Amino acid sequence: MNVRIGLAQINTIVGDLEGNSRKILEYLERARSEDVDIIAFPELTLTGYPPEDLLLRNDFLEATKRVLQELIPHVRNLVAIVGFAECDGNHRYNAAAVICDGQLVGIYRKQCLPNYGVFDELRYFRPGELLGVFSDGHLSFGVTICEDLWCSDNPISAQARAGAQLIINISASPYEIYKPARRESLVAKHSAQARVALALCNLVGGQDELVFDGQSLVYDQAGRLIARAKAFEEDLLIADLSLVSSSRTASSNAIMALPRAVGRYPVQRRAPRVEPLLPEAQEIYRALVLATRDYVRKNGFHKVIVGLSGGIDSALVACIAVDALGPENVLGVFLPSRFTSQLSRTSAIQVARNLGIELVEIDIDPLYESTLRALAPVFGQTQFDVTEENVQSRVRAVVWMALANKFRALVLTAGNKSELAVGYATLYGDMAGGFCVLKDITKTRVYQLARWRNTQAEVIPLSILERAPTAELRPHQTDEADLPAPYRDLDRVLEAYVERNQSPREIAQTLQLAESVVREIISLIHKSEYKRRQAPVGPKITPRAFGRDWRQPIVNSFAPP
């Protein structure tokens, strides 16, 4: 039995039911023109993923049902698998509609509901129980949804025992470092063990803190990769499968019948397309570009503001912004004070020139002086300290936000994960803005990404890459002199504590660092929680990012032993 399958990894918008439906129709037409037999769309295609508390609204669920009903008559000459949120009485389901020739053949309901990390599907959905196998009498395929692949008690083996030759998984599997390879390994294992072909259609695009990488997959019945879609781009992946009929059968009432034959024989086979996996730095960089583009555009903005300081973080953010939105939509803002060096000025100017963006320079010293004069009667004879340093940072935020209001732009902040972890950032100062591009990127990785970006075109000057990081809020200030440890050690502690939940003692022994230093870093992490709660959202890149999968109490007296 031969079948041509299409995987439409599309970029949806949460809540845009009509817009998502139009995109589905567009890809249906493309699939028909390519003689596709079965086309699959990602998880919760109609609603966008994740719809979160929209799912608690009856009007949203009713609108979803209406749009699905309007879509069904347009599915002609093929089978379409469309993810949607189903409401049945008092229960909601994460579901997949299987549609053929204008008929709703059946609905599969997701059985394994993730409730860890960024996922809280048990808040919204009830697990399904139906087998989810569909057949035309010759071709039998099973439908699963995302976590159904990842959980130990998955439905794949049961579908294979029921005679499925092909399993189609529609997914919204968020990106994180190393996850594409893990996803492929999982698909290969399931297809080889169950002796079924397995096609995974994954979502692509950015949604708040999450970014989805696409990279949809098709594996044959021997567990071999035969097709892989593009990374971080919309794509229609088409693959021809020659499926061996299965002798395994289930009772007829466990299988939903298709109204006509789906597979074809013989078929003119097309060459498979296997897009390459990306190197680590390029993969992360492209994830940040997609996340930034979608957050800005899906929220109705067209232009962004980047505060160029002459440092590495803001230079990298400017690169990402230009690659996401184009140089004409990025405004660089350089705000020097009395402590700003000439090196910072020339570096900021060079970055703007290399990227082709407009650069505005405004001296903040008059604003800084007027603020200090206003505070002088209250401050009295107190000494210059971090208070006056932070005033500079907050004055800069006032200027950024004024420009953002005037020009209807979104401010991109340049803080990184290392700084946010230990509170080395000014609340309502350099933390102010609408989107924190590097929120899940440590300082060590910032340099890795900057160097990779320079391999594409040398836009970040060597003077920035080689200088000691500094906020320039007082004379001769450097970041690493203010922090408990150099960034290379600080970042290793963060990874061990935040991502692996290791104890201070374990971290000190493993990394061969003084336990007192490790404990100081961890103490700063906990003390800074109130700051991070007020920081802008930013894209999740690591297995555990500050945000929706880091849920620490702000008031927290626990001290790790």
C-alpha positions in Angstrom: 0.0 0.0 0.0 1.4 3.4 -1.0 0.3 6.7 0.6 1.5 10.2 0.1 1.4 12.1 3.4 1.8 15.9 3.9 2.8 17.6 7.1 1.8 21.2 7.3 3.9 22.8 10.0 2.2 26.2 10.1 2.6 29.3 12.3 -0.7 29.9 14.0 -1.8 32.7 16.3 -3.5 32.0 19.6 -7.1 33.0 19.5 -7.1 33.9 15.7 -9.6 31.3 14.8 -10.5 32.8 11.4 -6.9 33.5 10.5 -5.8 30.0 11.5 -8.6 28.5 9.4 -7.6 30.5 6.4 -4.1 29.2 6.7 -5.4 25.6 6.9 -7.4 26.2 3.7 -4.3 27.6 2.0 -2.3 24.4 2.8 -5.2 22.2 1.9 -5.0 23.6 -1.6 -1.3 23.2 -1.8 -1.6 19.6 -0.6 -4.3 18.8 -3.3 -2.1 20.2 -6.0 0.6 17.8 -4.9 -1.7 14.8 -4.9 -1.4 14.3 -1.1 -3.6 11.6 0.3 -3.4 12.6 4.0 -2.5 16.0 5.4 -1.8 16.7 9.0 -1.7 20.0 10.9 -0.2 20.7 14.3 -1.8 20.3 17.7 -4.6 22.7 18.5 -4.2 24.2 15.0 -7.5 26.1 15.1 -7.0 27.7 18.5 -3.3 28.2 18.4 -1.1 26.8 21.1 -1.3 27.1 24.0 -4.6 28.9 24.4 -4.4 28.7 28.2 -7.4 30.2 30.0 -9.2 31.0 26.7 -10.2 27.4 27.1 -12.3 28.3 30.2 -14.5 30.6 28.1 -17.6 29.0 26.6 -17.8 31.6 23.9 -14.3 30.7 22.7 -15.1 27.0 22.6 -18.3 27.7 20.7 -16.5 29.8 18.2 -13.9 27.1 17.7 -16.7 24.6 17.0 -18.3 26.9 14.5 -15.0 27.5 12.6 -14.3 23.8 12.5 -17.8 23.1 11.1 -17.2 25.8 8.4 -13.9 24.2 7.5 -15.2 20.6 7.1 -16.9 21.1 3.6 -13.6 22.4 2.2 -11.8 19.2 2.8 -12.1 17.4 -0.6 -10.1 14.6 -2.3 -7.9 13.9 0.7 -8.0 13.3 4.4 -7.2 16.2 6.8 -6.2 15.9 10.5 -6.8 19.2 12.3 -6.1 19.9 15.9 -8.8 21.8 17.9 -10.2 22.2 21.4 -13.4 20.1 21.8 -16.1 20.7 24.3 -18.4 17.8 25.1 -20.8 18.6 27.9 -18.8 19.7 30.9 -15.6 18.2 29.6 -12.9 19.7 27.3 -10.5 17.7 25.2 -7.3 18.4 23.3 -8.6 16.8 20.1 -7.8 16.0 16.5 -10.6 16.0 13.9 -10.2 13.5 11.1 -12.0 14.8 8.0 -12.5 13.2 4.6 -14.4 14.5 1.6 -16.5 16.9 3.5 -17.3 14.5 6.4 -16.1 14.5 9.9 -15.1 10.8 10.1 -14.1 10.9 13.8 -12.3 12.7 16.6 -9.3 11.5 18.5 -8.8 12.9 22.0 -5.3 13.2 23.5 -4.7 10.5 26.1 -1.5 11.6 27.8 -1.8 15.2 29.2 1.5 16.8 30.2 1.5 18.6 33.5 5.1 19.5 34.1 7.5 22.3 33.1 5.6 24.7 30.8 2.6 22.4 30.5 -0.5 22.4 32.7 -3.0 20.6 30.5 -4.7 18.9 33.4 -6.0 22.4 34.3 -8.0 22.4 31.1 -8.5 19.0 29.5 -9.8 15.5 30.3 -7.8 12.6 28.8 -9.3 10.7 25.9 -9.9 7.0 25.8 -10.7 6.1 22.2 -8.2 4.0 20.2 -7.9 6.5 17.4 -7.4 4.1 14.4 -9.0 4.9 11.0 -9.2 2.6 8.0 -10.4 2.4 4.4 -10.2 -1.4 4.4 -6.7 -1.5 3.1 -4.8 1.4 4.7 -5.1 1.8 8.5 -3.5 4.7 10.4 -3.6 5.9 14.0 -3.8 9.4 15.2 -2.0 10.6 18.4 -1.3 14.1 19.8 2.2 15.3 21.1 2.6 13.9 24.6 1.1 10.6 23.5 4.6 10.0 22.0 6.5 11.0 25.1 4.7 9.3 28.0 5.4 5.7 29.0 1.8 4.6 28.8 1.3 5.7 25.2 -1.3 4.5 22.8 1.0 3.7 19.9 1.5 0.0 20.6 -2.3 -0.5 21.0 -2.9 1.3 17.7 -0.2 -1.0 16.0 -1.9 -4.1 17.5 -5.1 -2.9 16.0 -3.6 -3.0 12.5 -2.3 0.6 12.1 0.5 0.7 9.5 1.1 4.4 10.0 0.9 6.6 13.2 0.3 10.3 12.6 1.3 12.5 15.6 0.2 16.2 15.6 2.4 18.2 18.0 3.1 21.5 19.5 6.5 20.5 20.9 8.3 23.6 22.2 11.9 24.1 21.3 14.8 23.8 23.8 18.5 23.1 23.3 19.1 19.4 22.3 15.3 18.7 22.0 15.2 18.2 18.2 17.6 15.3 18.5 15.8 13.8 21.5 12.5 14.1 19.5 13.9 12.3 16.6 15.4 9.5 18.8 12.0 9.0 20.3 10.2 8.8 17.0 12.8 6.3 15.6 12.4 4.1 18.7 8.6 4.0 18.5 8.5 3.3 14.8 11.1 0.5 15.1 9.5 -1.1 18.2 5.9 -1.0 16.9 6.9 -1.7 13.2 4.9 1.2 12.0 5.7 4.3 9.9 5.4 7.4 12.1 4.9 10.9 10.9 5.1 13.9 13.3 3.8 17.3 12.3 5.2 19.9 14.7 4.1 23.5 15.2 6.4 26.4 14.2 6.4 29.9 15.5 6.7 32.0 18.7 4.0 32.3 21.4 4.9 34.5 24.4 7.8 32.6 26.1 7.6 29.5 23.9 9.1 29.0 20.5 8.3 26.0 18.3 10.9 24.8 15.8 8.9 22.7 13.3 11.3 20.1 12.0 8.4 17.7 11.3 9.5 14.1 10.7 8.6 11.0 8.7 10.0 7.6 9.6 9.3 4.3 7.8 8.2 1.0 9.3 11.9 0.0 9.9 12.5 3.1 12.0 14.5 4.9 9.4 14.3 8.7 8.8 13.0 9.4 5.3 11.9 13.1 5.6 12.6 16.1 7.8 11.0 19.6 7.4 12.7 23.0 7.7 13.7 24.4 11.1 12.0 27.6 12.4 10.1 28.1 9.1 6.6 27.2 7.8 6.8 24.2 5.6 4.8 21.6 3.8 6.7 18.3 4.0 5.5 15.6 1.6 6.7 12.0 1.7 5.7 8.8 -0.1 5.4 5.7 2.0 5.1 2.1 0.9 3.4 0.4 3.8 3.3 -3.3 4.5 -0.2 -4.6 5.4 -0.5 -5.6 9.0 -1.9 -9.0 10.1 -2.8 -7.4 13.4 -6.5 -6.6 13.7 -8.9 -5.3 16.3 -12.6 -5.5 16.7 -14.4 -3.5 14.0 -16.1 -1.2 16.5 -12.6 0.0 17.6 -11.7 1.3 14.2 -13.4 4.3 12.5 -14.1 3.7 8.8 -13.1 6.2 6.1 -15.7 6.9 3.4 -13.4 6.0 0.5 -10.0 4.5 -0.4 -7.1 6.7 0.6 -3.9 5.0 -0.5 -3.0 4.5 -4.1 -1.2 1.8 -6.1 0.9 2.2 -8.1 2.3 5.7 -7.4 5.0 7.7 -8.9 7.4 8.2 -6.0 9.1 11.5 -5.3 12.6 12.0 -3.9 12.4 12.4 -0.1 13.5 15.8 1.4 15.6 15.7 4.5 16.5 19.1 5.8 19.7 19.3 7.8 19.9 19.6 11.6 21.4 22.9 12.6 24.6 23.4 14.6 23.9 24.4 18.2 24.7 28.1 17.9 22.8 28.6 14.7 19.8 26.7 16.1 19.6 28.8 19.2 20.1 32.0 17.2 17.3 31.2 14.8 15.1 30.3 17.7 15.7 33.8 19.1 15.0 35.4 15.8 11.7 33.6 15.3 10.6 34.3 18.9 11.4 38.0 18.5 9.7 38.4 15.2 6.5 36.6 16.2 6.3 38.4 19.6 6.6 41.8 18.0 4.4 41.2 15.0 1.7 39.1 16.6 1.3 41.8 19.2 0.7 44.4 16.5 4.1 46.2 16.6 6.3 46.9 13.6 9.2 48.7 15.1 11.5 48.1 18.0 13.9 50.1 20.1 17.3 48.7 21.3 19.4 50.6 23.8 22.9 50.2 22.3 25.4 50.6 25.1 28.6 49.5 23.3 28.4 46.2 25.1 28.0 42.6 23.9 24.4 42.0 25.1 22.9 45.0 23.3 24.9 44.3 20.2 23.6 40.8 20.0 20.0 41.9 20.6 20.4 44.5 17.8 21.6 41.7 15.4 18.6 39.5 16.4 16.2 42.4 15.9 17.6 43.2 12.5 17.5 39.6 11.4 13.9 39.3 12.7 12.4 42.5 11.5 14.8 44.2 9.0 17.1 47.2 9.7 14.4 49.7 8.8 12.3 48.6 11.8 15.0 48.8 14.4 16.0 52.1 16.2 19.2 52.1 18.1 19.4 54.5 21.1 22.8 55.4 22.6 22.4 57.2 26.0 25.8 58.2 27.3 26.5 59.6 30.8 29.6 61.1 32.4 30.8 57.5 33.0 30.5 56.4 29.4 33.8 55.7 27.7 34.7 56.8 24.2 35.1 53.0 23.4 31.5 52.5 24.2 30.5 55.4 21.9 32.6 54.2 18.9 31.4 50.6 19.4 27.7 51.5 19.5 28.1 53.6 16.4 30.0 50.8 14.6 27.3 48.2 15.4 24.6 50.5 14.1 26.5 51.3 11.0 27.3 47.6 10.3 23.6 46.6 10.8 22.3 49.6 8.8 20.1 50.9 11.5 19.3 54.4 12.6 21.1 55.5 15.8 19.9 58.2 18.1 22.2 59.7 20.7 20.9 61.5 23.8 23.1 62.7 26.6 21.4 61.7 29.9 23.6 63.8 32.1 21.1 66.7 32.3 18.3 64.3 33.3 20.6 62.6 35.8 21.7 65.9 37.4 18.2 67.2 37.7 17.1 63.9 39.4 20.0 64.1 41.9 19.2 67.8 42.6 15.6 66.9 43.3 16.7 64.1 45.7 19.5 66.0 47.4 17.3 67.5 50.2 16.3 64.0 51.2 19.6 62.2 50.5 21.5 64.8 52.5 25.2 64.0 53.1 24.9 60.3 52.2 27.7 58.8 50.1 27.4 57.9 46.3 26.5 54.3 46.1 24.4 51.9 44.0 21.4 54.2 44.5 23.0 56.9 42.2 24.1 54.1 39.8 20.6 52.9 39.4 19.3 56.4 38.9 21.3 56.5 35.6 19.8 53.2 34.5 16.2 54.4 35.3 16.7 57.6 33.5 17.7 55.6 30.4 14.5 53.6 30.8 12.4 56.8 30.9 14.0 57.8 27.5 13.4 54.4 25.9 9.8 54.3 26.9 9.2 57.9 25.8 10.6 57.0 22.4 8.5 53.8 22.3 5.3 55.7 23.1 6.0 58.4 20.5 6.9 56.1 17.7 4.7 53.1 18.6 7.6 50.8 19.1 8.4 48.0 21.4 11.5 48.2 23.6 13.7 45.1 23.5 15.7 44.7 26.7 19.2 43.4 26.7 19.5 41.6 30.0 20.8 38.0 30.0 20.0 35.0 32.2 23.2 35.3 34.2 22.4 38.9 35.3 18.7 38.2 35.9 19.7 35.1 38.0 21.7 37.0 40.6 19.8 40.3 40.3 22.6 42.2 38.5 20.1 44.4 36.8 18.1 47.5 37.7 14.4 47.1 38.3 12.6 49.8 36.3 15.9 50.6 34.6 17.7 48.3 32.2 15.0 45.6 32.9 12.3 47.9 31.5 10.8 47.0 28.2 8.4 44.7 26.3 10.5 41.6 25.4 13.7 40.3 26.9 15.4 38.5 24.0 18.3 37.0 26.0 16.3 36.1 29.1 17.3 32.4 28.9 20.8 33.0 27.5 23.7 33.0 29.9 26.6 35.4 29.4 28.8 32.6 28.2 26.3 31.7 25.5 25.9 35.3 24.6 29.5 35.3 23.4 29.0 32.0 21.6 26.1 33.4 19.7 27.8 36.7 18.9 30.8 34.9 17.5 28.5 32.7 15.4 26.7 35.7 14.1 30.0 37.2 13.0 30.7 34.2 10.9 27.7 35.2 8.8 28.9 38.8 8.5 31.3 40.7 10.9 28.9 43.1 12.4 30.0 43.0 16.1 33.3 44.8 16.5 36.3 42.9 18.0 36.5 45.7 20.6 33.1 44.6 22.0 34.0 40.9 22.0 37.3 41.4 23.8 36.5 44.1 26.3 35.6 43.3 29.9 31.8 43.5 30.4 30.8 46.7 32.3 27.6 48.7 33.0 29.6 51.9 33.2 27.6 53.3 36.1 30.7 54.4 38.0 34.4 54.8 37.2 36.4 51.7 36.4 33.4 49.4 37.0 33.4 45.9 35.6 30.7 43.2 36.0 32.9 40.4 37.2 34.4 42.6 40.0 30.8 43.1 41.3 29.8 39.4 41.0 30.6 36.5 43.3 32.5 34.7 40.5 33.6 35.1 36.9 30.8 34.5 34.3 32.3 31.1 33.3 31.9 29.8 36.8 28.7 31.7 37.6 27.0 30.2 34.5 28.0 26.6 35.4 26.5 27.1 38.9 23.3 28.4 37.3 23.0 25.5 35.0 23.6 23.0 37.9 21.2 24.7 40.3 18.4 25.9 38.0 18.3 23.2 35.4 19.5 20.1 37.3 18.3 21.0 40.9 21.7 20.1 42.4 22.5 21.0 46.0 25.2 23.6 46.8 27.4 20.8 48.1 27.0 18.7 45.0 27.7 21.7 42.8 30.8 22.7 44.7 32.2 19.2 44.5 31.3 18.6 40.8 32.5 22.0 39.6 35.5 22.2 42.0 34.4 25.6 43.3 34.5 26.9 46.9 31.2 26.0 48.5 31.0 29.5 50.0 30.9 31.0 46.5 28.3 28.5 45.3 26.1 29.4 48.3 26.5 33.1 47.7 25.3 32.7 44.1 22.4 30.6 45.2 21.4 33.1 47.8 21.4 35.9 45.2 19.2 33.7 42.9 16.6 33.5 45.7 16.8 37.1 46.7 16.3 38.3 43.1 13.0 36.4 42.6 10.9 39.5 43.2 12.8 41.3 40.4 12.5 38.5 37.9 8.7 38.4 38.4 8.6 42.0 37.1 10.9 41.4 34.2 9.5 41.2 30.6 8.8 37.8 29.1 11.5 36.2 26.9 12.0 33.1 24.8 12.6 29.8 26.6 15.7 28.1 25.2 17.0 25.8 28.0 15.3 22.9 29.8 14.4 25.3 32.6 14.0 29.0 32.0 13.1 31.8 34.3 9.4 32.2 33.7 6.6 29.7 33.3 8.6 26.6 34.2 10.5 28.3 37.1 7.8 28.6 39.8 9.6 29.6 43.0 7.9 31.4 45.8 8.9 35.1 46.1 8.7 34.8 49.9 11.1 31.9 50.5 13.1 31.2 53.6 14.4 27.8 52.6 18.2 27.6 52.6 19.5 24.5 50.7 21.6 22.3 53.1 
